[in-house]
Amino acid sequence: MLDVITIGTATRDGFFEGIDFVKIKDVRFRVGEGICLPFGSKIEVPKVLFTTGGVGTNAAATFSRQGFKTAAICRVGKDVSGEEIIRGLVREEIAVKFVQKDSDTPTAYSVIFLTQSGERTIISYKGTGEELTEKEIPWPELKAKWFYVGSLGGNKKLLQALFLFAKKNKIKMAGNPGSRELDILRVKPELLDNYNVLIVNQEEASYLTGISYQKEKEIFQKLDGRVKGIVVMTKGPKGVAVSDGQTIWRAEIFKEKKIVDRTGAGDAFGSGFVSGLLKAKSSKPKAEDIEYAIRLGSANATSVVEHVGAKEGIIAKNDFEKSSRWKKLKITRYGQ
């Protein structure tokens, strides 16, 4: 029996640091600002690092380092990048027997430009990473206490199959849905009652409910009416808010030593939070269990942004339990 099976994307990531970009302002950029390089030129890169990412593997690394028996369901190509992703999972002591291998489409790949402030621009090739198929999953072999589901490339059949299988086999469901899964859930909000834990950022929560992102209480009221368990709303540097339908917890973030790279911070928080709930002794998490989960998720995310790559900073069980750094986090509790 596994403690958790993660389901989601797997990518090979290349980080390029120290490039002397020119910043330009232009309304054609979604954020109003972009980076540019001389056209037709050859640019030297001072530092390059290759690692792996994707929510399916990032979350699995957190669960494994927290001492849980973990497996990952993801899809890679039969290529060098796919082989490295699988080797990385094995090094993390994550079971790889459910990893799907595609003979026709290459492994997903991302080129990530890092700035000195830790911000990044990502050029992403989705490849076979979002082509997970329910047909290749050996369903009778999925024996676990929890599923942790990330982006599925908008595969509605796979999402519904996971919901049905989890319900039938009494497997708890935690989800950090991608943009295309959010589209599905917005059209069919009744599917939200399949989640024991739903993790979204503030903008995603606003989109999912159709309520202004500034109206936090109203957002929680609507999501609490659909989700039978816990709703987590992350707010980036402003921390997180969590609701169990009766109480709302708000927490700040741990102070970073230095922000190096924000890649994987969301995966780190979500999987860290669920790891905290897995440690609860009762089937229904108590207030102290939720606060422990918030602290673990926040610590994991903070540690990740202090390192390059989505996995390097993921904290191990002993590092979290023994370090005085992660003992105190301001968490306030409000009745609804």
N, C-alpha and C positions, 0 to 999 in steps of 0.2 A: 504494500500500500504506500503510495506516494503522498507526501504532504500537499504538494501543489504542482500543477502542470500549467506552464505558461503557453499562450497561443498568440502568435503575432509575427511581426516582421523580423528579418535578420539581414544585416547589411555589412559590407566591408567599407570601412571609413578611412579616408586619407586626409590628414590634417596638415595644412600648409601654413606655416607661421613666418612672420617677419617680412612679408611682401609690402613694399612701399606703395600702397594704394593712394590714389587721388580721390578725395571725397567730392561729390557734386550733389547739388540740390536740384531736383526735377520733379514736377508733379506727376510724371509718368511712373515714378516709383510709389509703391503702396505706402511706404513710410515717409515719402517726401525726400529721401536722401539715398544715394547709392555710391558704389565704388567703381573706379574705372582704371584701365591699364592702357598703355600705348598700343594702338592697333598694329598687328603685323610684327610685333617685337618679340624678342626672346627674353623672358623674365627669370632671373635667378631667384631661387627659393632658399632662404637661410636655413630653414629647419622643416623636416617632414617626419610625420609619425603615422604609422598604419596600425589600425586597431579594428575592433568590430563593434557593431551597434544594432539598433532595432529593438523595439520594446520586447519582443519575444525572448531575446537573449539577455538584454539589460536587466529585465525583471528577474529572470531566472538566476542571474549572478547574485542579485541581492538575496533571494530566498536561500540559495545554497550557502552563501557566506554567513547567513543567520542560523545555519545548522539544520535546515529543512531538506528532506528528501525531495528532489526537484527533477522534473523533466521538461523539455521544451518541444513544442510543436511549431516548426517554422519551415520555410522552403528555401533551398539554395540550389544553385546550378552545379553541374558536374564540372567544376573548374577550380583553379587555384584558390580563389576567394572563398568558394564554398567549403573547400577542404580546411582552410584556416578557421572559418567560423566553427566548424565541427570540432577541430582540435582545441579551440578556445573553450568550448562548452565542456569538453572532456577534462581540460585542466581545472575547470571550476567544479568538477565532480557533478556535472549535470547529465542526466541520462539523455542519450541522443537517438534512441531507437525509433522515436516518432518523427525525426527530421525527414522531410520530404526532399527528394533529389530530382532535379529537372534536367533532362538530357538536351533540351532544345533552347532554353532561355537562360542567359547568364545570371549569376548572383547579383542582387541589388548592390549598388555602389554609390558612395557619396564622396564628393570632393568638398572639403570644408576649409574655407579661408578664415583664419583667426586673426583678430586685431589685438593690440596690447591691452585693451580694456576687457577682453574676454567675450566680446560680441563676435558672432560668426555669420557668415553667409554660406549657405549650403547649396551645392549643385547636386541634385539627386537623380539617379537613374533607378527606377523602381524594379526593373528586371523581374525575376521570378519571385521576389520577396512578397509581393501582394497577390500571388497566384495560388495561395494555399487552397487545397480542395478537400472537401469533406469525404470525397470518394476514396482518398488514399489514407485516411485515418483509420487505424485498427480499433474501432470503437470498443469492442469487448475488453481490450487491454488497458483502457483508460480507468485505472483504479486510483482515485485520489480524493483527498478531503476538500481541496479547493481547485477551481480554475481561475487563472488570471488572464483576462483577454484584452489584448490591445488592438491595434489596427489590423483589419482583415481585408483591406483593399475594397471595401464595400460589398463583400461577398455575403449577400443576404441569406442564401441557403446555408452557408456554414454557420453564420451567427445563430440562426434559428435552430440548427441541428445541435449546436452547443447548449442552447437554452433547454431544449427538450431532453437531451441526454443528462444534463446536470440535474434537472428536476426529477427525472425518473430514477436516477441513481443517488439522489440526496447529496449531491456535490454542491458546495457553496460557490457562488459566482461573484468574482470581483472584476470590474471592467474599467478600463481607461480608453474609451472608444475613440477611433480616429475620425477625421472629418466626414468620411463617407458613411461610417456607422452612425454618426450623429444625424445625418440626413435621414437614415432609415428610422431611427428612434423618434425623430421629430414628426415624421409622417404617421408612425405607429407607436404612440407613447405608451400603449398598453404593454409593450415589450419591456418597459423599464422595471416592471414588477419581478423580472427574473434576476435582478441584481441584489445581492446581499450588501455589496459595496459598489457605489458608482463614483468614479473619480473624473472630474472635469475641471478645466480652468474657468475663470470668471466669465470670459467672453463666450466660451462654449456653453456654459450654463444659461447665459442670456439667450443665445441662439436656440438652444434646446427648448426653452420655455416660452420664448417670444416676449420676455420681460426685460426691461432695461437693466443692464449689468449693475447699475448703481442701486437697484432695489433688491438688496440681498435677502431681506426677510421674505418678500413676495416670491422670489425665486425658490427659496427653500420650502415655502408652503406648497408651491406647485409640485416640486420634485418629491417632497415627502409624501404627497398624496399618491404618488406612483411607485416609488421605490420602497420596498418592504423593509429595507435595512438602513444603511448609513450612506449619506450623501457627503462627498468631500468636494469643496470648491477651493482650488488653489489660486493664489493671487500674486505669484511671482515674489518680488522683493517685499511685498506687503504681508506675506505670510499665508495663512490658510483659515478657512472656516469650515466647520464640520457639524452636521446635524444628524441626530438619530430619530427625528420626528417629535421629540419632546424637549430636547436641550440643544442649544447651539454653542459650540466651542469656537473661540477665536484665538489664534496664536500668532505671535511674531516669528521671526526667523533667527537662527543662530548667526552671530557675527562671523562673516567670512574673514579668514586671514588675508586672502587675496583672490579675487575672481579671475580665474585663468580661462575657463571655457564653460559655457552654460549648457553645452550639449549633454542631453541625458538627464538633466535635473528633474524634469517632470516624471520620467520613468523611475528615478531614484526615490522621489517622494512617495509615489503611488505604491511601489513594491515594498518600500520601507514601512509605510503605514499598514499595509495588509500583513506584513511580517509581524508587526506588533499585535494585531488581532489574533494571528495564529497562536500566539503565546498565551492568550487568555485561557483561564482554566474553565470558565463556564461557556456554554454554547451561545448565550446572549451576552455580548460585551457590556461590562459595567463602565461607569464613568472613568474609573482609574485605568481601565484597559484602553479606552479611547484616548485618554491623555498620554498614556505610554506610547500608543501607536503614532500619535501626532509628533511626539518627541523623537521617536526613531525615524519616522519619515523625514522630518526636518533635518536631523543630523545627517542622514544619508545624502540628501540633496545638497546640503552645505559642503560636505566633504567632496562630492562629485564635482562641483563647480570650481574647486580648488586644484583640480587636476585636468590635464588634457585627455579627452576621450570620455565616453559614457560609463566605463567600467573601472578605470584606475582608482577612483576615489571611493568606490563602494565599500562601506565599512563592514568589518567582520563582527560577529557576535561579541567576542571578548573585548574588542576595541570600543564598542558602544557601552558595554556594561561596566568596564573598568575606568574609562576616561572621565575625569572630572569635568571636562569640557562640555559633555552632553547631559549633565545632570539637571541643569536648570534652564527652563524655557518659559517665558511668560505666556500662560494660557488662562483665559478668562471663560467663565461658563455662564450662560444666560438661559433662563426658561423661556419657552416659546409662548 
